[in-house]
Amino acid sequence: LSGVWILLLSFGLFLLLRYWMLQRLDGVTGDTAGAMVELLETGILITAVII
């Protein structure tokens, strides 16, 4: 069941980061995609530790 929470949180975080990047930068570049991957990994690890 904890895996479901991690999946939902990572999907929500992905949507939030994508929205911020589209709003602030008017698109997604390779650099922002790489930053998004790093932020998602960090969010997943923190969630896994908390759960």
C-alpha positions in Angstrom: 0.0 0.0 0.0 2.9 2.4 0.6 4.0 1.9 -3.0 0.7 3.3 -4.1 1.3 6.5 -2.0 4.8 6.9 -3.5 3.4 6.5 -7.0 0.6 9.0 -6.4 3.0 11.5 -4.8 5.5 11.2 -7.6 2.9 11.7 -10.2 1.5 14.8 -8.4 5.0 16.2 -8.0 5.7 15.6 -11.7 2.5 17.5 -12.7 3.4 20.4 -10.3 7.0 20.7 -11.6 5.8 20.5 -15.2 3.2 23.2 -14.6 5.8 25.5 -12.9 8.3 25.0 -15.7 5.7 25.7 -18.4 4.6 28.8 -16.6 8.0 30.3 -15.8 10.0 29.2 -18.8 7.3 28.8 -21.5 8.4 25.2 -22.2 10.6 22.3 -21.2 14.2 22.1 -22.2 16.8 19.3 -21.6 18.2 21.1 -18.6 14.8 21.5 -17.0 13.9 17.9 -17.7 17.1 16.8 -16.0 16.3 19.0 -13.0 12.8 17.5 -12.9 14.3 14.0 -12.7 16.6 14.9 -9.8 13.7 16.6 -7.9 11.4 13.7 -8.5 14.1 11.2 -7.2 14.6 13.3 -4.1 10.8 13.5 -3.5 10.4 9.8 -3.9 13.3 9.1 -1.5 11.9 11.4 1.1 8.4 9.9 0.8 9.8 6.4 1.1 11.7 7.4 4.3 8.6 9.0 5.8 6.3 6.1 4.9 
